[in-house]
């Protein structure tokens, strides 16, 4: 699979890696070794996971997920 293209196949691959217990850093590293810029890989993973969580919430009749601000130290 050519992982340089975004879309349902990439999202599925990302979710399969995360579901198998791979760390976000490991998934980013795999994408980077396949030619992705590090920030683009991080953004792709973030988008895939957030979209998955939003679909799950909608399908389960739950409220949409919302970002929580990080505490200020």
N, C-alpha and C positions, 0 to 999 in steps of 0.2 A: 504494500500500500504506500502511495506517495503521501507522506504526512505534511508536505509543504502546502497543501490546499486545505482551506477551511471548509466546513460544512458538516453534514450529518455523519459522514464516515469518520472524520477527525474527532467530532464530539463523542461518537461511540467508542473510538479507540481510547480517548482520554478517560472516559467514564469506566471502561473496562480496566485500565491500568490502576486507577484510583480504587475501584472496587476490589481489585486483587491485592490491595495493600501497598502499592507503590507510593513512596513519598512524593509530594509535589516537586521536590528538588530532583528526584530521579526522572520524573516525567519531563521536566524542563530540560534536563541534561540530554535525554534522548532526542527531543526536538532540536536542540542546539546542534547535536552531532549530525543531524539530517539537514542542516542548513538554515535553521530558523535563527533569527536574532533573539537574544535572551528575553527582552521585554515583550516581543511578539509572542513567544512561547508562553510566558507568564499570563499575558492577556487572553490567549486562546484557552488556557486551562481555566482561568477565572470565569470567562464567559460560559464555557461548557458546563462547569459545575453550577454556576448561578442559574443558568437556564434550566438545568435538570431539577434543581431544587424548586424553582418556580412552577415547573410543570407538575412535579410531585404534589406540591401544596394545592395547586388548582384541582388536580384530579382527585385529591383526598378531601376537598372541601375546606381546606385550611386557609388561613390568611396568607397573603403573599409574604415571602421573606423580605425583611428590611435590613439595610445596613445599620450597624450599631457603631457609633463613633468610638474611637480608641480613647481610653482615659488619658488625661494629660498628667504627666508625672511632675 
